[in-house]
């Protein structure tokens, strides 16, 4: 069986191909477009290395921020972006001159795909997502080259189902997903940029930085979602009534949670309690390790971590030892005997306080005679420290141990309690405490009796 085709078919195909080339390719407009594309490509290739180097130097001068990786990716793709812009301008010029510029449109599609692939490979950390973006770019470019963008868009728009008064189509879903993804990406990058800028502001407290950063991110993400929904024609007024009903239910069911959240925002705004403060509330004494949205984590010197609801910090009395400053005054009570010299005891107590490194020289420590007690002369030593987060009992213990050493070295007596006893009937007590006769005498008395 002969599978060879007749020569007449090959000749007809060759004739038709030659005629198509002469009619489509070998025409002045197409040749001018090809020449223009080649000249633009050679110009970009000639300037690609110095242009990329200059752009990279400019991106390296930027301070560390979320925009720096974006600037670096744009700098590396700078020559490709420049070629895309030049081809786009050339196509517009040919269209303005009355030419269809099909060849330049083809070149523009290919360069655009290349730019998207270069940027996605550097900006998208997820390899699978970057590959999906590249495949989608090639598919769109192929459809554009073949002139099938319009029919494919119409087909996707025709694949729709009615949802009430709303028409949900495949094109609408795809458009909304792409718009939402782009807007969320922009919102996250803008939020990271704002947080980075806030971290560099020394005049704002850390709590205010965290609050401002969280609120900025929340507002930007909500705005991105609203814009994405609005871009696909969804009426947002229906969500207002629905969200209001949900808000009422949440308000009753999560009253305590909402109260703690609002209290947390108030604490961040008025800065009455902030991370690092040493506080005391309801018998719990420690420093604030973290101030979260619902509770504050307070760590004691024993290593215990108490999670105190923010509402309690607002409604209850809280002792903040480091609210306006970190200076606190500690008290040490000392008693000496009436036989000791109180002037010498006061001098030694002040000396003991000055010898402890954590005790401040300014304000200076003072020692006062407070009372003449039943068994002792009562003194009180008062001194200041500036680091309450390092503990207060340990510095008091160090001062008291030094007082003990100095008092013993200088014969200052620390007395025991003394009590006077008055006997109402001393004769009866003397009779009870009269010594008994020896055992031998008792036996002789019994035999003589």
C-alpha positions in Angstrom: 0.0 0.0 0.0 1.5 3.3 -1.0 1.2 6.0 1.7 3.0 8.7 -0.4 1.0 11.8 -1.1 0.8 13.1 -4.6 3.3 15.8 -5.4 0.5 18.1 -6.3 -0.5 18.4 -2.6 3.0 19.4 -1.5 3.2 21.9 -4.2 -0.2 23.4 -3.3 0.8 23.6 0.4 4.1 25.2 -0.5 2.4 27.7 -2.8 -0.1 28.7 -0.1 2.6 29.1 2.5 4.7 31.2 0.2 1.7 33.4 -0.7 0.9 33.8 3.1 4.5 34.8 3.8 4.4 37.3 1.0 1.0 38.6 2.0 1.6 38.8 5.8 5.3 38.8 6.5 7.0 40.4 3.5 5.1 43.6 3.7 6.4 47.0 4.7 4.5 47.2 7.9 5.6 43.8 9.2 9.2 44.4 8.2 9.2 47.8 9.9 7.8 46.2 13.0 10.4 43.5 12.9 13.2 46.0 12.4 11.9 48.1 15.3 11.7 45.1 17.6 15.2 44.0 16.7 16.6 47.6 17.3 14.8 47.8 20.6 16.1 44.4 21.7 19.7 45.3 20.8 19.5 48.6 22.5 18.2 47.0 25.7 20.8 44.2 25.5 23.6 46.9 25.2 22.4 48.8 28.2 21.2 45.8 30.3 24.3 45.3 32.5 25.0 48.9 33.5 21.2 49.6 33.9 20.8 46.5 36.2 23.9 47.5 38.2 22.7 51.1 38.7 19.3 49.9 39.8 20.8 47.4 42.2 23.0 50.1 43.8 20.0 52.3 44.3 18.0 49.4 45.8 20.9 48.5 48.2 20.9 52.1 49.5 17.3 51.6 50.8 17.0 51.0 54.5 16.0 47.5 55.6 12.3 47.3 55.1 9.6 45.2 53.3 10.1 47.4 50.2 13.7 46.4 49.8 13.1 42.9 48.3 10.5 44.4 45.9 13.0 47.1 44.8 15.7 44.4 44.4 13.4 42.3 42.2 12.4 45.3 40.1 16.0 46.2 39.7 17.0 42.7 38.4 14.0 42.8 36.0 14.7 46.4 35.0 16.0 45.7 31.5 13.0 43.4 30.7 10.6 46.1 32.1 12.4 48.7 29.9 12.0 46.5 26.8 8.3 46.0 27.6 7.8 49.7 27.9 9.6 50.4 24.6 7.7 47.7 22.7 4.5 49.1 24.1 5.3 52.6 23.0 6.3 51.4 19.6 3.0 49.5 19.2 1.1 52.6 20.2 3.0 54.6 17.6 2.3 52.1 14.8 -1.4 52.0 15.8 -1.5 55.8 15.7 0.0 55.7 12.2 -2.8 53.3 11.0 -0.9 50.0 11.2 -2.2 47.0 13.1 1.2 46.2 14.6 0.4 42.5 15.1 4.1 41.6 15.3 4.7 44.1 18.1 1.7 42.9 19.9 3.2 39.4 19.8 6.5 40.7 21.1 4.7 42.6 23.8 2.9 39.5 25.0 6.1 37.5 25.1 8.1 40.2 27.0 5.2 40.6 29.4 5.2 36.9 30.2 8.9 37.0 30.8 8.7 40.0 33.1 5.9 38.3 35.2 8.0 35.1 35.5 11.1 37.0 36.6 9.1 39.0 39.2 7.1 36.0 40.5 10.2 33.9 40.9 11.8 36.5 43.2 8.8 37.9 45.0 6.8 34.7 45.6 8.5 32.5 48.2 6.1 29.5 47.5 7.6 27.6 44.6 4.3 26.0 43.6 2.5 29.4 43.5 5.3 30.9 41.5 5.0 28.0 39.0 1.3 28.5 38.8 1.7 32.2 38.1 4.2 31.3 35.3 1.8 28.8 33.7 -1.1 31.3 33.9 1.1 33.9 32.2 2.1 31.6 29.4 -1.6 30.6 28.8 -2.8 34.2 28.7 0.1 35.1 26.3 -0.8 32.1 24.0 -4.5 33.1 24.0 -3.5 36.7 23.2 -1.2 35.7 20.4 -3.9 33.4 18.9 -6.5 36.1 19.3 -8.7 34.0 21.6 -8.8 36.2 24.6 -12.2 37.6 23.7 -13.9 34.2 23.0 -12.5 32.6 26.1 -13.6 35.6 28.3 -17.1 35.3 26.8 -17.2 31.6 27.4 -16.2 32.0 31.1 -18.8 34.8 31.5 -21.5 32.5 30.0 -20.7 29.8 32.6 -22.8 31.4 35.3 -25.5 30.5 37.8 -28.1 33.0 39.4 -27.8 33.6 43.1 -30.9 35.6 44.0 -30.5 38.9 42.1 -26.8 38.3 41.6 -25.3 36.5 38.6 -22.3 34.4 39.6 -20.0 33.4 36.7 -16.7 31.7 36.4 -15.2 34.9 35.1 -16.5 36.9 38.1 -15.1 34.3 40.5 -11.7 34.4 38.8 -11.6 38.1 38.6 -12.6 38.4 42.3 -10.0 35.9 43.4 -7.2 37.6 41.5 -8.2 41.0 42.7 -8.5 39.8 46.3 -5.1 38.1 46.2 -3.4 41.2 44.8 -5.1 43.6 47.3 -4.3 41.3 50.3 -0.6 41.1 49.1 -0.5 44.9 48.8 -2.2 45.4 52.2 0.2 43.0 54.0 3.3 44.7 52.4 1.9 48.1 53.3 1.3 47.0 56.9 4.8 45.6 57.2 6.2 48.9 55.9 4.1 50.9 58.4 5.2 48.5 61.3 8.9 48.9 60.2 8.5 52.7 60.2 6.9 52.6 63.6 9.7 50.5 65.0 12.1 53.3 64.1 10.2 56.0 65.9 11.8 56.3 69.4 9.2 58.8 70.6 6.5 56.1 70.6 6.3 53.5 73.3 6.4 49.8 72.3 2.8 49.3 73.3 1.7 52.1 71.0 3.8 50.7 68.2 2.2 47.3 68.5 -1.3 48.8 68.7 -0.8 51.1 65.7 0.7 48.2 63.7 -2.2 45.9 64.5 -4.8 48.5 63.8 -3.2 49.4 60.5 -3.0 45.8 59.3 -6.6 45.2 60.3 -7.8 48.4 58.5 -5.8 47.6 55.3 -7.0 44.0 55.1 -10.6 44.9 55.7 -10.3 47.6 53.0 -8.8 45.1 50.6 -11.7 42.7 51.1 -14.2 45.5 50.7 -12.6 46.7 47.5 -12.4 43.2 46.1 -16.0 42.5 46.8 -17.0 45.9 45.3 -14.9 45.3 42.2 -17.0 42.2 41.2 -20.3 44.1 41.7 -21.4 42.6 45.1 -23.7 45.0 46.9 -22.3 45.6 50.4 -25.4 47.1 51.9 -26.8 43.6 52.4 -23.9 42.8 54.7 -24.6 45.8 56.9 -27.8 44.4 58.3 -26.3 40.9 58.6 -23.2 42.2 60.4 -25.4 44.3 62.7 -27.4 41.2 63.7 -24.2 39.2 64.3 -22.8 42.1 66.3 -25.7 42.1 68.7 -25.4 38.3 69.2 -21.7 38.6 69.7 -22.2 41.4 72.2 -24.4 39.3 74.5 -22.6 36.0 74.1 -19.0 37.3 74.3 -19.5 40.1 76.7 -16.5 39.3 78.9 -14.3 38.6 75.9 -15.3 41.9 74.3 -14.8 43.7 77.6 -11.3 42.3 77.9 -10.5 43.3 74.3 -11.7 46.8 74.8 -9.8 47.0 78.1 -6.7 45.9 76.4 -7.0 48.7 73.8 -7.6 51.2 76.6 -4.5 50.0 78.4 -2.4 50.4 75.2 -3.8 53.9 74.6 -3.5 55.4 78.1 -0.2 53.5 78.9 -1.1 53.0 82.5 0.3 49.5 82.4 2.9 48.4 79.8 5.3 45.6 79.4 8.1 45.8 81.8 6.1 47.5 84.6 6.3 46.1 88.1 2.7 45.9 89.4 0.8 44.5 92.3 -2.9 43.4 92.1 -5.0 41.3 94.4 -1.9 40.0 96.2 0.0 39.2 93.0 3.3 41.0 92.7 5.5 40.8 89.6 6.4 42.4 86.3 4.3 42.6 83.2 5.9 40.2 80.8 3.4 40.7 77.9 0.3 42.7 77.3 -2.0 40.8 75.0 -5.4 41.5 73.5 -7.3 39.6 76.2 -5.0 39.3 79.2 -1.7 40.5 80.7 1.0 38.0 81.6 2.5 38.9 85.0 5.6 36.9 86.0 6.5 36.8 89.7 9.9 36.3 91.3 9.0 32.7 91.9 8.7 32.0 88.2 4.9 31.8 88.3 3.1 33.4 85.4 -0.3 34.8 86.1 -2.7 35.6 83.2 -4.7 38.5 84.5 -7.7 39.6 82.4 -7.4 43.1 81.1 -10.8 44.0 82.6 -9.4 43.4 86.1 -6.5 45.8 85.4 -9.1 48.5 84.5 -11.7 48.0 87.3 -9.5 47.0 90.3 -6.9 48.9 92.2 -3.5 48.3 90.8 -0.2 49.3 92.3 2.2 50.2 89.5 5.7 50.6 91.0 7.1 51.9 87.7 4.3 54.0 86.3 6.0 57.4 86.0 9.5 56.2 86.9 11.3 53.2 88.3 12.2 54.7 91.6 10.7 53.0 94.7 11.5 53.4 98.4 11.9 50.4 100.6 11.6 50.3 104.4 13.6 48.2 106.9 12.6 48.2 110.6 15.3 47.6 113.2 15.0 47.5 117.0 18.0 48.1 119.4 18.2 47.7 123.1 17.8 50.6 125.5 21.5 50.1 126.5 22.7 50.7 122.9 23.5 54.2 121.5 20.8 55.1 119.0 23.0 57.7 117.3 25.6 55.1 116.5 23.0 52.6 115.4 21.5 55.2 112.9 25.0 55.9 111.5 25.7 52.1 111.1 22.3 51.5 109.4 23.0 54.3 106.9 26.5 52.9 106.3 25.0 49.4 105.6 22.6 50.9 103.1 25.3 52.8 101.2 27.4 49.6 100.9 24.8 47.8 98.9 25.2 48.4 95.1 21.6 48.5 94.2 20.8 51.2 96.8 20.8 54.7 95.2 23.0 57.5 96.5 20.4 60.0 95.3 17.9 60.3 96.9 20.1 59.4 99.9 19.0 56.8 102.5 17.6 58.1 105.8 17.2 56.4 109.2 14.7 57.6 111.7 13.9 56.8 115.3 10.2 55.9 115.1 9.2 54.7 118.6 10.2 53.7 122.1 8.9 50.2 122.3 8.3 47.8 125.2 11.6 46.0 124.6 13.5 48.1 122.1 14.1 51.4 120.5 12.5 51.2 117.1 14.4 52.5 114.1 13.3 52.6 110.4 15.8 52.7 107.5 14.4 54.1 104.2 16.3 53.8 100.9 15.6 54.0 97.2 16.2 51.6 94.3 15.7 52.0 90.6 15.3 48.4 89.4 12.2 46.9 91.0 12.0 44.3 88.3 15.1 42.7 89.8 13.3 42.1 93.0 12.8 44.0 96.3 13.1 41.2 98.9 16.6 40.4 97.9 17.9 44.0 98.3 16.1 44.3 101.7 17.8 41.1 102.8 21.2 42.3 101.7 20.8 45.5 103.7 19.5 43.7 106.8 22.5 41.3 106.7 24.9 44.1 106.5 23.2 45.8 109.5 23.5 42.6 111.4 27.3 42.5 110.7 27.9 46.1 111.6 25.8 46.0 114.8 27.6 42.9 116.1 31.0 44.5 115.2 30.2 47.7 117.1 28.3 46.1 120.1 24.9 47.3 119.2 22.5 44.9 120.8 19.4 43.5 119.0 17.1 42.8 122.0 14.7 40.0 122.8 11.2 40.8 123.9 11.1 41.5 127.7 8.0 41.0 129.9 7.4 41.9 133.6 5.3 39.5 135.7 3.4 40.7 138.8 2.4 38.0 141.5 -0.8 38.7 143.3 -0.3 36.0 146.1 3.4 35.2 146.5 2.9 33.1 149.7 0.8 30.6 147.8 3.4 30.4 145.0 6.1 29.9 147.6 4.2 27.1 149.3 3.7 25.3 146.0 7.4 25.7 145.1 8.7 24.7 148.6 11.3 22.0 148.1 10.3 18.4 149.0 12.3 16.5 151.8 14.8 13.8 150.7 13.4 10.3 150.1 15.4 8.8 153.1 13.9 11.3 155.5 10.4 10.5 154.3 11.0 6.7 155.1 12.3 7.5 158.7 9.3 9.6 159.3 6.9 6.9 158.2 8.6 4.2 160.5 8.6 6.5 163.5 5.0 7.1 162.9 
